[in-house]
């Protein structure tokens, strides 16, 4: 049996807590696991450096490199935690969508919809699979700043991948400690500025008019340094009426005024002036021509434009050998205009054009203290608070053949959450570690209806609050130096979003009777690592009461209700090896997601117990093989396999399973000793398979299917100036 490692070897999420830079003069220290789990963003993205070394019990130090320590921390985590390292220079992919990086992660499905008017579909163990727009049920963080709003609605498009260093996913009960709508947690972390500065640039082009240009600049040193990254992406679209263009800027400035303080400023600007929406297709339309768009897409000119600007500030301070604090402050604006596929001219309609102006902001504070148990083993606890708010002016207008017309909706919506949390992390024996936490959440949504009230369209003003205390516990047993066994359990909640609560079946205002879904999860897993092979296995079972499902669709308004019981259970397996220049990997997920209780769905349709949860495949697998030659040439291939996916709650429509093959390659070289170059290429859907890449679940018009693109190629060239 191994003795307890230094406390810095046992952080769970995220690995950015691991200091990658040279430690300060004082003894190395690191945040404990529950500092990492201390709320949505307070400690979720503690950057590298002094603060991340501020709270270790005084134990002998083990020196390990950054990459080795990060892997060790994931190995020792009491949860299913995946970290995908991102090297924007050597990546053989354009880094436009998160789906490029999340492919093949056990328990995770990220569907590229080939539709930039709608965000990616992301689900973790079935949570989020039923979302028809945006990301639901999965909490998204970018550099510790929520990309998920207080009502639970999230957006993944604003993560700037060309400047990222890693993407992480936390699955299972411990994820619920991140608050509302945390069936899983996804985090994107911006890389650290390169000391001494530098610059890079890249271009890429591909099938269907894809064009990408990106440039970055690093400046300063370790005391004060930063980076700026800007990219421009355009596509003509594989399907008709699916062109898009967007510009994205991401900036990060890091200041270390002394050995105990770190200040990080984050700026993110996202501008998508055009994204045509090709909508979904019926099965008949899909069979006839998967590249077409329905006629209503052209007649109503369905599209979306988005502009989002955000600024964040994170201050970290070591108060002494045993105490540290971390504070965050952020704010932003988001403007959106979306033209839908109907006119919305009826008196009781919400309109066919959505015009939204949103302001949002948040603050948070966490305090971590470390000590030792009476037996002399590591002990730490964390206390903290999160508070996030949004206020949006939402208007609905008639869609007059693609031109905004008369006003049909005018309201001021607000959402906010206030969360208190406490966690403890302690070794209770030399090879057994226990973690426990509790999070008390209050979520409040309100509507101030400013549209003139009438019999057909009454006043929708009102408010609703939900409260939930979510506990979680976990154990890790270090069975040997190569094997860890863990188990954990927890509870969580998922409140209705403002959009889901907006309407009731009686047309008498918002559905203030809609309840929050409440989940209970358990998980048991094991991790084994040897000199060549690494394997992980996890069994999970999640039971949800009050799942939010459609009840009716009237004049473009979708009304929601609560279903009694939904269950998600399954197994995840991953394996990887390193055999010389070859790196094979495999992942497999078995997910049994179904309604445990019958209910009556939209249009009075009966949904019997046992029906599968739409948007979930029972089996998903990926097999990949990479070969690296002399650190210059890389060649890789991957096969993705998906089982059949149900399209609606009644299980009367489904998308068949499929398997697709992709190839990729890259070559790196230097010129003049000061410039590194990389040329890369990828070929996706090599066999030109026709399949549904994503589904619009429970679509009221039966347009469930979003066909994936056929065979496609993309090539790129990058230059890095040292």
N, C-alpha and C positions, 0 to 999 in steps of 0.2 A: 504494500500500500504506500502511496506517495504522501508526503506531508503536505499541508496546505501551501500553495504557492503564494508569492506576494500578492497583495490584494489587487494589484493592477492586472493580474492575469484573469480576473473573473468578472469583467464587465460584459453585459449582455448586448444592449443596443444603445448607441451605435458604436462602431469601431472608430469614428472620429474622436472618441474620447481618448483613444490611444495617442500619446505624443509621438509624432513622427520626427520632430526636429530635435536638436540637441537639448538635453535637459538643462535647466538653470543650475545655478551654483548650489542651491539647497538640495536636500535628498530627494530622489525621484519619488513622486506620489501620483496616484491616479484615482479617478472617481470610482466608487463601487457600483455594483449592478443597478441598485435602485435609484442611484442618481441618474443613471442612463434612462431608467423607466420613470423618472420623476415628471410625469405629466407630458402633455402634448409636445411642447417644444422647449420647455425650460432647460432640460438636460438632454434632450433628444439629439442635439447636434453640437454638443460641446466641442469646440474646435481644438486643434492640436495646440500644445504649448503649455505654459505655466499653470493655468487654471486646471487643465486636465490632469495635473500632477499634484493636486492640492490636498488629497485626503487619504493617504495610506497609513495604516497602522504601522508601527515601527517594527518591521520584520526584515529578515535578510533579503537583499535585493538580488533578483535574477536578471541578468542582462540579456535581452533578446532584441533582434532587429524589429523594425516597425511592422513589416509584413508578417514575420513569424509571430509576433505578439498579437496582432490583429486576428490571425487564424486561431491562435490559442484561446483568445477570449470568446470567439464564436464556438469553438469546440467545448468550452466549459460552460456555455450558457444553458440555463434551465428552460430552454424554449427552442422552437424551430426558427432559426435566424439565418437568413441568406444575405451575403454581401457580395455584390458583383463589382469587381474592380474595373475602373474605366481609365484607359489611357487614350485620350482623344487623338494623340499623334499616330499611334500604331493600330487603332481600331479599323477593322476591315468592314466598316459600315458607315453610313452618312451621319448617324447620330441626330436624327430628326425626331423620332418617336421613341417613347419608353419601351414600346413593344419589341424594339430591336435588342434591348438589353435584358428584358425579363423572360424572353423565350427560354423554355427548358427549365425554369425554376419550379421545383415541386410544389404543388398546391396553389400555384399562381397562374392565372390566365390573363394575358393582355392582348386584346384583339385590335389590330390595325384595321379600321373600318373603311380605309380608302375614301374617307369623307372628313375633310378638315372643318366642316361646319358643325360636326359633332366630335366631342372628345373621345379619347380611347375608352374602350370598355375594359375595366380592370376588376378582377375578382380574386379573392383570397379564400380558399376552401369553400367556395360557393357564396361568400358574402360579397355583395355588389353585382352579382351576375344578372339580376333582374332590372338593373338601371336602364332606362330608355334614353337618358341623356346625362352627360357629365359622369362623375364617379360617385357612387353611393356605397355606404357600408365599409369602405376602406379609407382610412385616414392618411392623407398625403402631407408630407413635410418637405420643404425645400430650404436647406440650410437652417433648420430649426424653426422656420416660419411656416405657419399653417397655410397650405393651399386648399384646405378644407374649411369651409365657413362654419360659423357657430350652429347653423341648422343642419349640418351634415353633408351639404352639397360640396363636391370637390372638383378641381380642374387640374389635369396633369400637363397640359400643353405649355404652361409657363415655365417648366423646368428646362434650363438651358444646358443641354447635354454636352456640347463641345467644350464646356469649361468644367465639367463634373469630374470628380475623382472616384466616386463610387455610388452605387444604388443599393439600398438595403430593403429587405422585407422581413418583418416580424409577424409570425403567424401564431394563432392559438390563444389561450386564455390570458397570457401576459400582455398581449396587444390591447386588450380591453382597458388596461390601466391608462391608456392615452385619451380616454374620454368618449364623447358622443361619436357614434358611427365608426367605431374602431374594431370591426371584425377582423381587420389586419392593418398593419402600418407599413407604409411605403415612404422611404426617405431618399432624397437626392442631395448629395453634398458637393459643393463647389470645391475645387482643388485649392491648395495653398498657393499664394504668389511665389514665384521662383526668386530666391534671393539673388540680387545682382541684376535682375531684369531679364528681358528677352522678348521675342516676338514670334508669331507664327501666322501662317495664312494657308487657306485651302480652297479648292474648287472641286466641284463634282457635277456630273451630269448623268442622266439615265433615261430609261424608257418613259414614254408618255409625257415628255416635256419636263422632266424633273431637272431643276437647276438649283445649285447650292453654292454659296460663297460665304466664307467665314474668316475672321481675323481676330487675333488677340494680342494684347500688349501687357507685359509684366514690368513692374518698376519698384524701386526702393530696395530695402534690405529687411532683415528680421525685426528690427526695431520699428520700422514703419514701411510697409510695402503694400502693394495692391496689384490687381489685374483688371483688365477690361476686355470683354469678349463680345463681339457682335457678329450676327449671322443673318443671311437673307436666303429664304427658300421660296421657290416657285414651282408649280406643277400645272400642266394642262389637264391632268386627271386621266385615269384609266377608263372610267365610265363617262358617259355624256354628262354634261352639266356638273362637273366636279373640279373645276379649276380653283386654285388657291394661291395665295401669296402671303408671306408674313416676314416681319423683321423682329429680331430679338436681341436685346442688349443685357448683359449681366456684368456687374462690377462688384468687386470685393476689396475692401481695404482693411488691413490688420495692423493695429498699433499695440506695442508692448512697452508702456512707459516705465515699468519696473519689472522685477523678477516675479512679482506676485499678481500682476494685472494684465489682462488682455482685453482689448476693445476691437470689435469687428463691426464694420459698417457694410451693409448689403444693399445694392440697388438693382432692380430688375424692371426692365421696360419691354413690353410685348405689344406689337402692333400687327393685327391681322385685318387689313382693310377689305379683303375679299376672300370668301370661302363659299363656293357654290355648294348647294345641298342636293345630291342626286336622289335622295330618299331611298327607302327600301323598295323591294320588288315582291310581287306575288309569286307564287310558284310557277304559274303559267308564264309570267313575264320573264322570270329567271331562265326557264327552260327555252324560251324563244330567243332571248338575246340578253345575256348577263351584263353587257356593257351599256344597255339603255338606261334612261331615267324615265319614270312615269310622265305622262303628258302634263300632269299638274305641276311638275317641277319647272317646266318651261313656262306654262301659262301664268303661274303665280311667281315665277322667278325666285324660287326658294334659295336662300343664301343667309350668311351671317357675317357681320363685321364686329371685331372686338379690339379694344385698346385697354391695356392694364398697366399701371405704373405703381411700383411698390418700393418702399424704403424700410430697412430694418436695422436695428442696433442691438448688439449683444455685448454685455459687460460682465466679465468674469474676474473674481477676486479671491485669492487665498488669504484668509484672515489669520492663519497661523498653521501650526503643524497638524491640527485636527479639524479645522473648520474652513468652509469655503461657501461662497454665494455665487449665484448666477442670475442675472436679470436680463430680460429682453423687452424690446419695445418695437412695434412695427405699425405701419399704416399704408394704405393704398387706395387707389380709385380704379373702377372698372366701368367702362361704357360698352354697351352691347346693343346692336340692332339685328334682329333675326326675323326674316320673312318666311312665314310658314306656308303650308300647302293648301290653304283654304282662305276664303275672303274674310270670315269673321264679321259679317255685316249684320247678323241677327241682333236684335235688341238685347238679348241676354247672353251674347257672345263676349269672350274676352278679347276679340280682335284677331286678325291674322298676321299682325306685325307686332313684335315685342320690342319695346324701346326702354332700356334700363340704364340708370345711372346709379352706381353703388360707391359708397365710401365704407371702408372697413379698417379696423385697428385692433390692437391687442397689447397686453402687458403681462408679465409674469415674473415670478421671483421664486427661487429655491435655495434652501440652506441645507448643507450636508455636514454631518459631524461623524467622525470616526473614533473608535475606542477599541477596547479588547474585552472579551468575556472573562469571567473569573478563571477560566482555564487557559487564558492567554491567547485565545484565537481571535481573528479579525471580526469586528462588529461595526456596522455603520447604520445610520438612519438619515432620512431626508424628509423635510417638510416643505411644502410649497403651495402656491396659488397660481391659477391661470384665469385670465379674464379676456374674452374676445367679443367684439361687437361688429355688427354691420347695419347700415341704413341704406335703403335703396328706393329710388323713385322709379316705379314701374308703370309704364303706360302700354295700353293695347290699342292698336289702330286697325282700321279696315284695310285689308290687302286688296287694292284695286289694280289687279293684273301686275303685281310687283311694285306698285307705287303706294306709299302710305296714304291712307285716307282719313275718314272721320274717326274721332276718338271713341273708344268703347271701354276703356279701363284707365283709371288714374288713381294710384294709391301710393302711400308711403309705407314701406315694409321695414320692420326692424327685427333683428335676431341677436341674441347674446347668450353667452354661457359664462358661468362663474364656477370654477372647480377648486376644491381644496383636496390635497392629497398628502399621504404619509406612507413611508415605506421603511422597512428594516431588512437588513441583509446580514446574516450571521453564520459563522461556522459553528455547528453544534457538536461536531466531532472532527478529528483530523481528516476524514475523507467524506464528510457529509456537510453540505451547506444548505441552509434554509433561507428562503426569501418570502416576504409577505408584504402586502400593501392594501390600501383602501383609498378609493377616490369618491368624493361626494360631489355630484354634478347637479347644477341647476341650469336648465335651458329654457329660454323664454322667447316666444315669437309673438309679434303683434302686427296688426294691419290697421292703417288709417285710410279709409276709403274716401277719396275726394271726388269721385264721379257722382253726378247728380242722381239721387235715388229715385227709383220708379218701381211700379209693380213687377215689371219684367226684370229689373236689375236692382235689387234692394241694396241697402247699405251693408257692406261687408266688413265694417270695422269691428275690431275685437282683439282679444289676446288669449294666449294659453301658455302655461308653464308646466314643465315636467321636472321631477326630482328623482335622483337615483343614487344610491350608495353602492359602489362596485368593489367588492373585495377580490383579492387574488392571492394564492399561496403556491409555492413551488419548492421542490427538493431536488438536489443534484447529488448523486453518489459517484465518487471517483473509484470505480471498481478496480481499475488498474491504470497504469500510465497511458495505455492506449484506448481505454474504454470508459465512457461516461454514460450513466443511466439517469434519466430525469423524469419527473412527473409534475404536473401543475393543474390547477383548476381556477376558474374565475367567472365573474359575471360582468355583463355590460348592457348598454342600451343603444338604441338607434331611434332618434326622434324623427317625426315627419319633417320634411323640408318645407320652406315657405310655398314652393310650387305644389307640393303634395297636399298641403292643408288648405289650399286656396278656395276650393269649391266643395259644396255638399250636394247630395242627390236631390234635395228639395229646393235647390237654388235660393236658399235663404241666407246665404253668406258663407264664409269659410267653415270648414269642417273642424270646428273646435273640439269635437268629441273624438277625433282621431287620437289613438293612444300611441305611445312609444313602444317599439318592439324591445323585448327583454330577452337576453340570451344567457345561457349557462354553458360553459365549455370545460371539457377535461382533455388532457393530452398525456400520453406516455411515449417516451422516445429513448433512443440510444444512439450514440455516436462513437465510431471506432476509426482510429487513424493509425496507419502503419508507415513504414518507410516508402512504400510504393502506392498502396491503396488507401482510400478513404471512403467510408460508408456511413450513411445516416438513415434511420428509420423512425417513423412517428405514426402512432395511431391516435385519432382524434374523434371526438363526439361533441357536437354542438346542438343544443335544443333551444328553439326560439318560440316565445309566446307573443302573439300580437304582430306577426309579420305584416308589413304594409303592402297591400295588393290592390289592383284596380277593382272598382265597383261599377263604374259606368263611364261612358264618354258622350257628352252632349255639347253640340256646337263648338267643338274644339276644346272643350273643358274636360279633363280627365278627373274623375272623382275617385278617391281612394278609401279603403276600409282596412280593418284588421282581420287577418286570418288567425285561427286559434293556435295551431301548432305546426312548426316546420322543423325538420331534423336534417342535419348535415353531418355525416360521419364518413370516415374513410381512412386510407393508409397512404403515406408518402415514403418513397424510397429513392435514394440518390447514391450514385457510385462514381468515383473518378479515380484515375491512376496516372502515374507518370512513368513511362517506360522509354527511357532515352529521349529521343526527339519527338516521340508520340505522346499525345494526351487524349485518351478516350474518356468520355463522360456519358452517363445515362441517368435519366430521371423518369419516375413513374408515379402517377397519382391515380388512386381509385377513390372516387367521390360518389357516395350514395346520398343524394339530396332530394327530399320528397316531403309532401304534405302529410302530416300525421293525422290531421282532422279534415273532414270534408267542409266545404263552404260554397256559397253561391257567388259566382263571379259576375263580370260585366255582362249585361244583357240577360241576366237570369240563368246563365250557363252553370251547370252543376260541375264542381271540381271535386271528385271523389278522393277519399283518403288513399294514399299510395301513389298518386300522380307525381311525376318527377318535377322538380323545380326547374322552370324554363331557364335557358341560358347556361346550363351546366352539363358537361360531358361526364359520363360515368368513368371513362378511362382516358387519360392523356399521358403521352410518353414522348420522350425525345432521346435520340441517340446521335452523338457527335464524335468526330475524330479530328484532331488538329495535329499538324506536323510542322515543326520549326527547324530550319536548316541554317546553322551558323548564325543565328540571330538576325538573319537578313530576309530569307524567304519564309513565309508562312503560308500554309495551304490547309483548308478545312472543309468539312462537309457535315451536314446535319439533316436528319430525317425527323419530321414532326408528325405525330400520329394523334388524331382526335376521334373520339367516339361520337355517336349520334347525339344531337342536342335538341331538346324540345323547344318549340317556339312560343307556346302559350300555356297557361295554367291548365286548360282542358286537355292538353297533350294531343290535340287533333292535327297539329302541323309540327314538323321537325326538319332539321337539316341533317343530311346523312353524314356519317363519319368520313374521314379522308386521311391521306398521308401525303406529305409534300417533301421534296428534296431540294436542298439549297447548297451552293458551293461558294467559296470565298477564298481570296488570296491577297497577299500583300508583300511588297518588297521595299526594304529600307536601305538607304545608302547615304554617304556623306560626300560633299564637294568642298574643297578648300579648307576643310577642318572646322569651318564655322557655320555651315549650313547642313542640316539633316533633311533628307527627302524621304517621302513615302508615297508609293503608288499602290493603289488598291483597287480591287474589283470584286463584285459579288453578282451571282446569278441566282435568283430566287424562283421557286416553282419551276424547276428545271424541266419537268415532264408536262408542263402546261395543263395542270389539273384544274377542272372547274369545280369550285366548292364555295360554300358560304363562309366567308371569313368572320362574320359577326351576324348577330340577329337583333332586330328591334322587337323585344319580347312584348307579347300582348298588344301588338299594334291593332288599333280599332279598324283599320282598312284592310287588314290581312297582308300588308306589305312588310312581311317579317324579314326578308332575306337581303343582306348586303353582300353581294358577290365579291370574292377576293380577286385581285388582279391576276392575270395570266402570267406566262413566262416574262420575266423582266430582268434587265441588267442595269447596273450602275457602276461607274468608274470614277475615281477621284485621285487628286494629287495634293499632297501637303508638304509644306516647307516650314522648318523650325530654325530660327536664327539664334544661335547660342551666344 
